[in-house]
Structure formats: structure tokens, C-alpha cells
């Protein structure tokens, strides 16, 4: 597919961009141009030396003249060689500076871009712009651009000498040069499009490799290596096709022009020979002319065969780099933005509306206050807008209606540095760097002393665990903190936030991936941090929210209710319903087993009329299963033979590419598999580490055989369902 015209960069545009990169190095560029002229001047010196040798020195047997001519050539050679060495050094120095400036510009600009921009892109594809795309630029806009300057300098030097030797032949050469060089331009747009498409596909391939490396535990556990290899080979086939197309069109640009160069070279030699035979040009002049024209042809050939294809190759990388540099930050400091005081302050949402996609609001006219020096828990069903509240409070995104204020000031009118500087954030994924424990905690406040870092670690109840490690605080955590347990990673993140001494401590599902014992310990640590600062926690697990000073319940992007735990239970609203659902299933502290209350089982449609004896039998037959994050519980179309209760964790229900629902603690799925042999209608995938209570079809069938009355009840329920489906 061709690139849109506005995304395509022709050769002229690439040269223009390249000269812009060279502008800060203008003095070096001028010096380099002088050195190139010296190199090409030596070619003219050779040609004129040949003329004098053939026309004067040899016919006249003038040995002194031969010595002077050869001596001049030797001196010119030394000068040209010195110029070449100096030019290579200048080229390398300027090229390194230009590439580093581009890397720095891109990296600095990335820091200004919003989370929305990053959310729609693969990290490996972004990284590829710093490697493969810049490698194309290195060759195209630095090294080959200098080669192009060398060729143009040669043409500038040689053409006047050609006119001095024979104006007629020189006019023929001058007239032919544009034809020779421009002949291949017919293929340039297709070559540029093909190169850009290739670079984008290579970026996608890099993303696939990064994902495969990250998911190696899942690949090995599920035996997915062959499937992954097959998928990668399919990508390789596409890359190969694009590479052939890109290289072919780029080569055509050079080949057509270079063929024109060779054809004109033969034409000039033929016309010059005819003129010499007719006595209209001296033999020495012809020899000098042919030698100079050979140099002109070489310069034209280099432009056509080397420089132009490299510029075309650079165009794809240049487009992808400029895509980043031209991206306008979605969230930035407004003109006149002022710093926000660091003291604790109320955060207010005033009639806020926001959505990530047009027409799909995540928050719908939400009015809410998060008070200073209080612990507030934000809960609600999946997709209710809990995490969105935090992202808007921290101004990761801007509201689309209403406003968010801190200490009465609109967050869009304060500097981002001051807004983020007063907050410490602990995410569900701690985002640790591949460094030491000390380095990762110090991220909270660069420049903190060792004593301050250890004090923060003690407050996060991490210090003793660190001292038990072989390297202590100098222990390397590995990529993404792989050398630490889940609880240790979260404690590092909490210590990092504490070191910041924030007025606002934000926790976004910070315990979602932990076992019950680690969760309880982390919650106890968080409780001790309250009082001097505001703590806002988002959690889908109500047990983590029950001791908060205030619980905010969201539903459909609106405020459903708020109050303390006991008050909300008494009201019997959404919170009480969620509490009843989650508290009916309990996972053991070590996370190796779970139990379910009979009252919870009785709420299942198939078990609604069952007696206690049947419910106890069902509870006894439940199996306990654990799944890591990112695993598929079952695929769409598979035979359904098992019913699942989410004892702990979060799963997504997916049909095709569309997410249907997200389920968490106390939810269930696969109920129909207990009584009917039907294929799964959707794929279920874990979003966090999960624990399930499961019941197989065979065991449920035995229960129905054991309790005839219960069997009759289930069959009646299924008949009513089918009758309802038929009526609809």
C-alpha cells in the first residue's frame, strides 16, 4: 500500500532536511566543502597533465617538462590525500553530532508526550526509531550526503575545464547531465513508499520479538513455541517481500540513471574521436577531455548509483522520526501556568466528563471531592472509571467537560512539574528499572541520602528483607524487577513513593497481583502512612477498602454512593451487593486454597432452589486452580466441560477482537458447561494472577444422579431458559 502523499519525502525534501541538520555545523561544512574541492581539483590536474604530456613533453622529448609535470602530480597527490583524510574526520565528527542531536531531540520529546500517545504504540516500534531508522539516516543524510557533495564539487570543478578544452563537446556533456541524473526519478515515489512500508513492518516485527521475550513463561508452559515461530515466519515473509520491493525500486532509480551515464560516456568518446580524425581537436586535448569526462561520469554515476538510493532509503526512517518529533503533546503546561503549593489540599471533580474514545465516556458529569489528609478508596465494577479518576487527578489526560481542581486551582492552569511533584504513585505494575534496589528507591527523590532511602524502606517494611539479600541495597533487581517477589516489588514502589514525602499518595490496584498475606501486609503499611497526607486508592477488592476514611463507589462513570464501610452496607446499595459477592469466596492467606459460602452458591441461578446438603456437596467437589497473568483459561469454540468461580483476580471475556466483559473476585463463568455439551462462546484470559474454584461437568452430573429432586429442578430451570430463548 502506498504511503499517503503528505507522509512521503522525495529526494529534494530529504536533502532539505539533511541540510537543516548540517546548519548548526556550518563552519565544519564549509571547511569540508573546501577539502572536497581540493580532492576533485587533483582529478583536473591529472587531466591537464595528460594533455601537456601528449601534446608537448612526449613529442618534444622534453625530459625537464616531464619531471615538472610528474612532480606536480606528486605534490597534488599529497595535498589531495591530506584533504581526503581531513574530510573523513570532519564527516565522522559532524555525523556523530547530528545523530546524537537527533537522538536527544527524540528522547526529550518523548518525555513530553501524553500517556494516550504511548498507549497506542508498541515500545519496540518506538525503540526501532532510535536504531534502524537512525541507521538509515546516518548513511543517507551524513555519509552519502558528503559523497553527494563530493560528486557535485567534482562536477563544479570539471565542467569549466571541459569548456576550456572544447566548448562543443562540453556543451554536449552539460546538456546530457540532467537527462542522465533525472531519468530514474520516475521510480522515486514508488521507491520511497516501499522503503517507508518496509521500515514500518520492521517496527512491527521488533514489537513481536519484544512481546515474545516478555511472554516466554507462557510460551513454554503452553507449548506455544511452534505457533510463535509460525507467526514470526509469516512476518519474515512479509518483510522479505517488502525488502525486495524496496531494494528493487531503489536500485531501479540508480540503475536507470547510471545506464544513462554509461551511454553518454560512449557517445562523448565517439563524437570526440570523430572530431580528432577530422583534425578539429588535438589528440592531447581529446585524451584530457576523455579523462575529465570519465571523472564527470564517475561523479554522475556515484550520484545516481550510491547517493540517490541512500537518500531514498533514508526517507522512510526520516518520516518515522519526524512522526515523533512533529507529535504535539496532548497534555502540556499552559501559557502562564504557575506552580502548585506542595501542602495537602482537596482535589475536586466538578461536573467532569471524559472518554478515551469519542462517544464512549468513562466519566459522565462526575462531581466528587477527595479530601486532604484522608484515606479515600475508589471502588466499583470493572469499567466504572476508577483508574480514570486518578489519571485525571494527576493530569495524565485533560478533561473534556467540567474541571479538576487542586486547592481550588484548575489543574490545567498549574505546572505539570508541581502537580506531579506533590504526588507519590504506586501502580499495579511497579515499573522497576534494571538497576539496584538503592537506585530504584532513589527514583522517588534523586539526591536523597542513603539514610533517607533506608528510612523510606523501613516505613515500607522493606529494610529487613533488603538486609537479608546478599547484596543488600546494592542487589540488582533485574529487568522489570524480575529478581524480586511481587510483594517485594510493591514495597520498593511504596518506599519510592514515601521517599518523595508526597502530599498525595496514589495507589492504583497496588495489591491486585499479590497473595492475601502480602496484600494484608501492604494494606497495613498503607494504613500507617495516613494522617499527614491524602491517600487515594483504587481497588476492585473491597477488603482493601473497608478501613478507608471514605469509600467512593462509581458505576458507569457516575458517583453511585459514598460513605464508610458500615454505612454503605446498611444502605444495601451497589457496595453492599459487591461486598456480598466478594465476601462469599475466601482465599487462604498463603493463596493455596479457597472456600465458598453456601449463601453465595445459592445465588447461582442453577443452584437457587438447592438445599444445604446439595450446596455442601457442590462446595466439597470444587477444585482449586491458579493461573498466572496473561494466560488463556479457555478458547472460543473449545468444548465446555467446566464451571469457574473467580476466587481472586481479574479476567477478560473476549469474542474475536472485542472485549465483552471484565470479571473479578466473586464473579463466575461457564455455568452452562455443567449441564449442556456446548462449545465455548468466547475466550477467557487472565489479566492478573488468578485463583479459581472450578467444577467439572462429570462431577455435577454425579451430583444430579445423587439428588433426584435437584436434578428435576435443574432440568426445569434449563427448560425455562430454552423456552425464553425460543420466545425471544
C-alpha positions in Angstrom: 0.0 0.0 0.0 1.4 3.4 -1.0 2.2 5.9 1.7 -0.1 9.0 1.8 1.5 11.8 -0.3 1.8 14.0 2.8 3.8 11.3 4.5 6.2 10.7 1.5 9.5 12.5 1.4 11.1 12.9 -2.0 14.8 13.2 -2.7 14.6 17.0 -2.6 12.8 17.0 0.7 15.4 14.6 2.2 18.3 16.8 1.1 16.5 19.8 2.5 16.1 18.1 5.9 19.7 17.0 5.8 21.0 20.5 5.1 18.9 21.7 8.1 20.6 19.1 10.3 24.0 20.4 9.0 23.2 24.1 9.6 24.4 24.2 13.2 27.7 22.8 11.8 28.0 25.3 9.0 31.7 26.1 9.6 32.6 22.4 9.5 30.5 22.1 6.4 32.3 25.0 4.7 35.7 23.5 5.6 34.6 20.1 4.4 33.4 21.6 1.0 36.9 23.2 0.6 38.6 19.9 1.3 36.3 18.2 -1.3 37.2 20.8 -3.9 40.9 20.1 -3.3 40.3 16.4 -3.8 38.4 17.0 -7.1 41.0 19.5 -8.2 43.5 16.8 -8.3 41.4 15.0 -10.9 41.5 18.1 -13.1 45.3 18.3 -12.5 45.7 14.8 -13.8 43.7 15.5 -17.0 45.7 18.7 -17.8 49.0 16.9 -17.1 48.0 14.2 -19.6 47.3 16.9 -22.2 50.7 18.5 -21.7 52.5 15.1 -21.8 50.8 14.1 -25.0 50.9 17.4 -26.9 54.2 18.9 -25.6 56.5 16.8 -23.4 56.5 13.5 -25.4 56.5 14.9 -29.0 59.3 17.3 -27.9 61.3 14.8 -25.9 61.3 17.4 -23.1 62.5 15.5 -20.0 62.6 18.6 -17.8 58.9 19.2 -18.5 58.1 15.6 -17.7 59.9 15.9 -14.4 57.9 19.1 -13.6 54.6 17.6 -14.6 55.2 14.4 -12.6 56.5 16.4 -9.7 53.4 18.5 -9.8 51.2 15.4 -9.8 53.1 14.0 -6.7 52.6 17.3 -4.8 49.0 17.3 -5.8 48.6 13.8 -4.6 50.0 14.6 -1.2 47.7 17.6 -0.9 44.6 15.6 -2.1 45.4 12.7 0.3 45.7 15.0 3.3 42.4 16.7 2.2 40.7 13.3 2.0 41.9 12.2 5.5 40.8 15.5 7.0 37.4 15.3 5.2 36.8 11.8 6.5 37.5 13.0 10.1 35.2 16.0 9.7 32.4 13.8 8.2 32.6 11.4 11.1 32.6 14.2 13.7 29.6 16.0 12.2 27.7 12.8 11.5 28.1 11.7 15.2 27.0 15.1 16.4 23.9 15.2 14.1 22.8 11.6 15.1 23.3 12.4 18.8 21.3 15.7 18.4 18.5 13.7 16.8 18.5 11.0 19.5 18.4 13.7 22.2 15.6 15.6 20.5 13.5 12.5 20.1 14.1 11.3 23.6 13.4 14.7 25.1 10.2 15.0 23.0 9.1 11.5 24.1 9.1 12.8 27.7 6.6 15.4 26.8 4.1 13.2 25.0 1.0 12.1 26.8 0.1 8.6 28.0 -2.6 8.5 25.4 0.1 8.6 22.7 2.2 5.9 24.3 -1.0 3.7 24.9 -1.5 3.4 21.1 2.1 2.3 20.3 4.4 -0.6 20.8 7.5 0.2 22.9 9.7 -1.9 20.5 8.5 0.1 17.5 9.4 3.4 19.3 12.8 1.9 20.1 13.4 0.9 16.5 13.3 4.6 15.5 16.4 5.1 17.6 18.2 2.2 15.9 17.2 1.1 12.4 15.6 4.4 11.3 18.6 6.4 12.6 21.0 4.0 10.9 19.2 4.8 7.6 19.7 8.5 8.4 23.3 8.0 9.3 24.0 6.7 5.8 21.7 8.9 3.9 22.0 12.4 5.4 25.6 12.3 6.6 27.9 9.9 4.8 26.1 9.7 1.4 25.3 13.4 1.6 29.0 14.1 1.8 29.5 11.7 -1.1 26.9 13.7 -3.0 28.7 16.9 -2.1 32.0 15.4 -3.3 30.3 14.5 -6.6 28.7 17.9 -7.0 32.1 19.5 -6.2 33.7 17.4 -8.9 31.1 18.5 -11.5 31.6 22.1 -10.4 35.4 21.7 -10.9 35.5 19.6 -14.1 32.8 21.3 -16.2 34.6 24.6 -16.6 37.8 22.8 -17.5 35.8 20.8 -20.1 34.6 24.0 -21.7 38.1 25.3 -21.7 39.3 22.2 -23.6 36.4 22.1 -26.1 33.2 24.1 -25.8 31.3 22.0 -28.3 31.9 18.7 -26.6 31.4 20.3 -23.2 28.0 21.6 -24.2 27.0 18.1 -25.2 28.1 16.8 -21.8 26.3 19.7 -19.9 23.1 19.0 -21.9 23.2 15.3 -21.1 23.9 15.6 -17.4 20.3 16.5 -16.3 18.9 13.7 -18.5 21.3 11.2 -17.0 20.5 12.2 -13.4 16.8 12.7 -13.7 15.9 9.7 -15.8 15.5 7.5 -12.7 13.1 9.9 -11.0 10.1 8.1 -12.4 10.7 5.3 -9.9 11.5 7.6 -6.9 8.0 7.8 -5.4 7.5 4.1 -5.5 10.9 3.5 -4.0 10.2 6.0 -1.1 6.8 4.4 -0.4 8.3 0.9 -0.4 11.0 2.0 2.0 8.6 3.6 4.4 6.4 0.5 4.4 9.4 -1.7 5.0 10.5 0.3 8.0 7.1 0.2 9.5 6.8 -3.6 9.1 10.3 -3.9 10.6 9.0 -1.9 13.6 6.1 -4.3 13.9 8.4 -7.2 13.8 10.6 -5.7 16.6 7.4 -5.4 18.7 6.6 -9.1 18.1 10.0 -10.1 19.2 9.8 -8.0 22.4 6.4 -9.5 23.2 7.7 -13.0 22.7 10.6 -12.4 25.0 8.3 -10.9 27.7 5.9 -13.8 27.4 8.4 -16.7 27.4 7.0 -18.3 30.6 3.6 -18.5 28.9 5.1 -19.7 25.6 7.0 -22.5 27.3 4.2 -23.5 29.7 1.6 -23.8 26.9 3.9 -25.2 24.3 3.3 -22.2 22.0 6.8 -22.1 20.5 5.8 -23.6 17.2 2.8 -21.3 16.9 5.1 -18.3 17.7 7.7 -19.4 15.2 5.0 -19.9 12.5 3.6 -16.4 13.2 7.1 -14.9 13.1 7.9 -16.7 9.8 4.8 -15.2 8.3 6.1 -11.8 9.4 9.5 -12.6 7.9 7.9 -13.5 4.6 6.2 -10.0 4.5 9.4 -8.3 5.4 11.2 -10.2 2.7 8.7 -9.2 0.1 8.8 -5.6 1.2 12.6 -5.7 1.3 12.8 -7.0 -2.3 10.3 -4.4 -3.5 12.1 -1.5 -1.7 15.6 -2.6 -2.8 14.4 -3.2 -6.4 12.8 0.2 -6.8 15.7 2.0 -5.2 18.1 0.1 -7.5 16.0 1.0 -10.5 16.4 4.7 -9.6 20.2 4.3 -9.6 20.4 1.8 -12.5 18.4 3.8 -15.0 20.5 6.9 -14.3 23.8 5.0 -14.3 22.9 3.4 -17.6 22.3 6.9 -19.0 25.8 7.9 -17.7 27.4 5.0 -19.5 25.5 5.6 -22.7 26.6 9.3 -22.7 30.2 8.3 -21.9 30.2 6.2 -25.1 28.6 9.0 -27.1 31.2 11.6 -26.0 34.0 9.2 -26.8 32.6 8.5 -30.3 32.0 12.2 -31.1 35.4 13.2 -29.7 37.1 10.5 -31.8 35.4 11.7 -35.0 36.4 15.3 -34.3 40.0 14.1 -33.7 40.0 12.2 -37.0 38.7 15.3 -38.8 41.6 17.3 -37.3 39.3 19.6 -35.4 40.7 18.7 -32.0 44.2 17.8 -30.9 44.9 14.3 -29.7 46.2 15.5 -26.3 43.1 17.6 -25.9 40.9 14.6 -26.6 42.9 12.5 -24.1 42.5 15.2 -21.5 38.8 15.7 -22.3 38.1 11.9 -22.2 40.0 11.7 -18.8 38.0 14.6 -17.4 34.7 13.3 -18.8 35.5 10.0 -17.2 35.7 11.8 -13.9 32.5 13.7 -14.6 30.8 10.4 -15.5 32.1 8.8 -12.2 30.6 11.7 -10.2 27.3 11.4 -12.1 27.4 7.6 -11.6 28.1 7.9 -7.9 25.2 10.4 -7.5 22.8 8.0 -9.4 24.0 4.6 -8.0 25.1 5.4 -4.5 23.8 8.8 -3.2 20.2 8.8 -4.6 19.3 5.2 -3.4 20.7 6.0 0.0 18.6 9.2 0.2 15.5 7.2 -0.8 16.4 4.6 1.9 16.8 7.4 4.5 13.3 8.9 3.5 11.4 6.0 5.3 13.4 6.4 8.5 13.2 10.2 8.3 9.4 10.0 8.0 9.1 7.8 11.1 11.5 10.0 13.1 9.6 13.1 12.1 6.3 11.4 13.1 7.6 11.5 16.7 9.2 15.0 16.5 6.0 16.5 15.0 3.7 15.0 17.5 2.1 17.7 19.6 2.0 16.9 23.4 -1.6 16.2 24.3 -1.0 17.5 27.8 1.4 20.3 28.4 1.9 23.4 30.6 -0.5 26.2 29.5 0.9 29.7 28.9 1.3 31.4 32.2 0.9 28.2 34.2 2.0 28.6 37.9 3.5 26.2 40.4 1.1 24.5 42.8 1.9 24.6 46.6 3.1 21.3 47.9 0.9 21.3 51.0 -2.0 18.7 51.2 -5.2 20.1 49.5 -8.6 18.9 48.5 -9.0 17.5 44.9 -12.3 18.3 43.4 -14.0 16.9 40.3 -16.6 19.4 39.1 -19.1 18.0 36.6 -16.3 16.2 34.9 -16.9 14.3 31.6 -14.1 12.3 29.9 -13.7 9.4 27.5 -10.7 7.7 25.8 -12.8 7.2 22.6 -15.3 9.6 21.0 -18.9 8.9 22.2 -17.8 6.5 24.9 -17.5 8.5 28.2 -15.6 6.8 31.1 -16.7 9.6 33.4 -20.1 11.2 32.9 -20.7 14.5 34.7 -18.9 13.3 37.8 -18.8 15.6 40.8 -16.5 14.3 43.6 -14.2 15.6 46.4 -11.1 13.8 47.5 -10.3 15.5 50.8 -6.8 16.3 52.1 -5.3 14.2 54.9 -7.9 11.4 54.5 -7.7 7.9 53.0 -10.2 7.5 50.2 -10.9 4.2 48.4 -12.5 4.3 45.0 -14.3 1.1 44.1 -16.9 -0.1 41.6 -17.4 -2.7 38.8 -14.9 -3.1 36.1 -15.1 -0.2 33.6 -16.7 2.2 36.0 -14.0 4.8 35.7 -11.9 4.2 38.9 -8.5 4.4 37.4 -9.6 7.3 35.1 -10.3 9.4 38.2 -6.6 9.0 39.2 -5.3 9.8 35.7 -7.3 13.0 35.6 -6.3 14.0 39.1 -2.7 13.6 38.0 -3.4 15.3 34.6 -2.2 12.4 32.6 -5.2 13.4 30.4 -7.3 16.6 30.2 -11.0 16.6 30.9 -13.4 17.0 28.0 -16.0 18.7 30.2 -16.1 20.3 33.6 -12.8 20.7 35.5 -10.5 19.1 38.1 -9.1 21.4 40.8 -6.4 21.1 43.5 -6.6 23.7 46.3 -9.2 25.5 44.2 -7.0 25.8 41.1 -7.7 24.2 37.8 -5.0 21.6 37.1 -4.7 22.9 33.6 -3.5 26.2 35.0 -0.7 24.8 37.2 2.6 23.4 36.0 2.8 19.7 35.5 6.1 19.5 37.4 4.5 20.9 40.5 1.4 18.8 40.2 3.4 15.6 39.8 6.0 16.7 42.3 3.4 16.6 45.1 2.3 13.1 44.4 3.7 9.6 45.0 2.2 6.9 42.8 2.2 3.1 43.3 0.8 1.3 40.2 -0.4 -2.3 39.9 2.8 -2.9 38.0 5.6 -1.2 40.0 7.7 -0.3 36.9 11.2 -1.0 38.3 14.3 -0.1 36.4 17.1 -2.6 35.7 19.4 -1.3 38.5 20.0 -1.8 42.2 17.4 -1.6 45.0 19.0 1.6 46.1 18.7 3.1 42.6 15.0 2.2 42.3 14.1 3.7 45.7 16.1 6.8 45.0 14.0 7.4 41.9 11.4 8.9 44.3 13.8 11.8 45.1 17.1 11.9 43.2 19.8 13.2 45.5 18.4 11.7 48.7 20.9 10.5 51.2 21.4 6.8 52.0 19.9 7.4 55.4 16.8 8.9 53.9 16.5 6.0 51.5 16.8 3.4 54.3 14.2 5.4 56.4 11.8 5.1 53.5 12.5 1.4 53.1 11.8 0.9 56.9 8.5 2.8 56.5 7.6 0.4 53.7 8.7 -2.5 55.8 11.3 -3.4 53.2 14.5 -2.7 55.1 14.8 -6.1 56.9 14.2 -8.0 53.7 16.8 -5.9 51.9 19.4 -6.7 54.6 18.7 -10.4 54.2 19.7 -10.2 50.5 23.4 -11.0 49.6 24.0 -7.5 48.1 21.8 -5.6 50.5 20.7 -2.3 48.9 23.2 -2.9 46.1 21.3 -6.0 45.0 20.3 -5.7 41.3 16.6 -6.2 40.8 16.8 -7.4 37.1 14.7 -6.3 34.2 11.3 -5.2 35.4 12.3 -6.3 38.9 12.3 -10.0 37.9 14.7 -10.9 40.8 12.1 -9.8 43.4 8.9 -11.3 44.6 5.6 -9.5 43.8 5.3 -8.2 47.4 9.0 -7.0 47.4 8.4 -5.1 44.1 5.4 -3.4 45.5 7.3 -2.5 48.7 10.1 -1.0 46.6 7.4 1.1 44.8 5.9 2.2 48.1 9.3 3.1 49.5 10.0 5.1 46.4 6.7 7.0 46.9 7.4 7.5 50.6 10.8 9.0 49.9 9.1 11.6 47.9 7.2 12.7 51.1 4.1 13.4 49.0 1.1 15.4 49.9 -0.9 12.9 47.9 -0.2 9.1 47.8 -1.9 7.3 44.9 -2.4 3.6 44.7 -3.8 2.1 41.5 -4.7 -1.6 42.1 -1.4 -1.8 44.0 -2.3 -5.2 45.6 -4.2 -6.8 42.7 -1.4 -9.2 41.9 -0.5 -10.2 45.4 -1.5 -13.2 47.5 -3.8 -12.5 50.5 -1.0 -12.5 53.1 1.1 -10.0 51.1 -2.0 -7.9 50.4 -2.9 -7.7 54.1 0.7 -6.7 55.0 0.8 -4.0 52.3 -2.6 -2.6 53.4 -1.3 -2.4 57.0 1.7 -0.4 55.8 -0.5 1.9 53.8 -2.8 2.5 56.8 0.2 3.6 58.9 1.1 6.2 56.2 -2.2 8.1 56.6 -3.0 11.2 58.6 -0.3 13.6 57.2 -1.2 13.2 53.6 -4.1 12.3 51.4 -4.2 8.7 50.3 -6.3 7.7 47.3 -6.5 4.1 46.4 -8.3 2.4 43.5 -9.1 -1.2 44.1 -11.6 -3.8 42.8 -11.1 -5.8 46.1 -13.4 -4.3 48.8 -11.5 -6.0 51.6 -8.7 -3.5 50.9 -11.1 -0.6 51.1 -13.1 -1.4 54.2 -10.9 0.6 56.6 -10.7 3.8 54.5 -12.0 7.1 55.9 -14.2 7.3 52.9 -15.3 4.9 50.2 -16.4 6.3 46.8 -18.5 3.9 44.7 -18.6 4.5 40.9 -20.9 2.9 38.4 -21.0 3.8 34.7 -18.7 6.8 35.2 -21.0 8.4 37.8 -21.0 8.6 41.6 -23.3 5.8 42.8 -22.7 6.3 46.6 -20.1 7.2 49.1 -19.5 6.8 52.9 -17.8 4.5 55.3 -17.9 0.7 55.0 -20.6 0.1 57.7 -22.8 2.9 56.3 -22.7 1.6 52.8 -23.5 -2.0 53.9 -26.5 -0.6 55.8 -27.8 1.2 52.7 -27.9 -2.1 50.8 -26.9 -0.5 47.5 -24.2 -1.3 44.9 -21.5 -1.5 47.5 -23.4 -4.0 49.6 -24.1 -6.1 46.5 -20.4 -6.1 45.6 -19.4 -6.9 49.2 -21.8 -9.9 49.3 -20.4 -11.2 46.0 -16.8 -10.9 47.1 -17.1 -12.0 50.7 -18.8 -15.2 49.7 -15.5 -16.6 48.3 -12.4 -16.6 50.5 -8.8 -17.5 49.5 -6.5 -18.8 52.2 -3.7 -16.4 53.4 -1.0 -18.3 51.5 -3.1 -18.4 48.4 -3.2 -22.2 48.0 -6.8 -22.9 48.6 -10.3 -21.2 48.8 -13.7 -21.8 50.2 -17.2 -20.6 49.2 -20.1 -19.9 51.4 -23.4 -21.8 50.9 -25.3 -18.5 50.7 -23.1 -17.4 47.8 -23.7 -20.7 45.9 -27.5 -20.3 46.5 -27.3 -17.1 44.5 -26.3 -19.0 41.4 -29.3 -19.4 39.1 -28.8 -23.2 38.7 -28.5 -23.7 42.5 -31.1 -21.2 43.6 -33.6 -23.8 44.9 -31.0 -26.3 46.2 -31.0 -27.4 49.8 -28.0 -27.2 52.1 -27.0 -30.8 51.6 -26.7 -30.2 47.8 -24.8 -27.0 48.3 -22.4 -28.6 50.7 -21.8 -31.4 48.2 -21.1 -28.8 45.5 -18.7 -26.9 47.8 -16.9 -30.2 48.6 -16.4 -31.1 44.9 -14.9 -27.7 43.9 -11.3 -27.8 42.7 -8.8 -25.0 43.3 -6.8 -23.8 40.3 -4.3 -21.0 39.8 -3.4 -19.1 36.7 -0.6 -16.6 36.0 -1.5 -13.2 34.4 -1.8 -13.3 30.6 -2.9 -17.0 30.4 -5.9 -18.2 28.4 -8.3 -20.1 30.6 -10.1 -21.5 27.5 -10.6 -20.5 23.9 -13.7 -19.8 22.0 -15.0 -22.9 20.2 -13.5 -25.4 22.7 -15.7 -28.0 24.3 -17.3 -26.6 27.5 -16.7 -29.1 30.4 -16.0 -26.9 33.5 -17.6 -24.1 35.5 -15.4 -21.3 37.1 -15.7 -19.1 40.1 -13.2 -16.2 40.3 -11.9 -16.6 43.9 -9.3 -13.9 43.3 -8.0 -11.9 40.4 -9.4 -10.4 37.2 -10.2 -12.0 33.8 -11.4 -10.6 30.4 -14.1 -12.2 28.2 -13.2 -11.8 24.6 -15.1 -12.6 21.4 -12.9 -12.2 18.3 -11.0 -8.9 18.9 -13.8 -7.4 21.1 -13.7 -7.4 24.9 -17.2 -8.3 26.1 -16.6 -8.0 29.9 -14.1 -8.0 32.7 -14.8 -10.2 35.7 -13.2 -10.1 39.2 -13.5 -11.5 42.7 -16.8 -13.3 43.2 -17.8 -13.4 39.6 -18.4 -16.7 37.7 -18.5 -18.0 34.1 -19.0 -21.2 32.2 -22.2 -22.2 34.1 -23.9 -23.8 31.0 -21.0 -26.3 30.7 -22.3 -28.1 33.8 -25.5 -29.3 32.1 -25.1 -29.0 28.3 -22.4 -30.1 25.9 -22.0 -26.8 24.1 -18.8 -25.1 22.7 -17.4 -22.1 24.5 -18.9 -18.9 23.0 -15.9 -16.7 24.0 -12.3 -16.7 25.0 -11.4 -16.1 28.7 -7.9 -14.6 29.5 -6.5 -13.7 32.9 -5.5 -10.0 33.4 -3.8 -10.6 36.8 -2.7 -13.7 38.6 -6.0 -15.6 39.3 -7.3 -18.2 41.6 -10.4 -20.2 40.6 -12.8 -22.6 42.2 -13.9 -25.0 39.4 -16.5 -27.8 39.0 -16.4 -30.2 36.1 -19.4 -31.5 34.1 -18.9 -35.1 35.2 -18.9 -34.3 38.9 -22.0 -32.1 38.5 -23.7 -35.0 36.6 -23.0 -37.3 39.5 -24.5 -34.8 42.0 -27.7 -34.7 39.9 -27.8 -38.5 40.0 -27.3 -38.5 43.7 -30.0 -35.9 44.4 -33.0 -36.6 42.1 -35.0 -33.6 43.3 -32.1 -31.4 42.5 -31.9 -33.0 39.0 -35.5 -32.2 38.4 -35.0 -28.6 39.5 -32.0 -28.1 37.2 -33.9 -29.6 34.2 -36.8 -27.4 34.9 -34.5 -24.3 35.0 -33.0 -25.3 31.7 -36.4 -25.9 30.1 -37.5 -22.4 31.2 -34.3 -20.9 29.7 -34.8 -22.6 26.4 -38.4 -21.6 26.4 -37.4 -18.0 27.0 -34.8 -18.1 24.2 -37.5 -19.5 21.8 -39.9 -16.8 22.7 -37.4 -14.1 22.1 
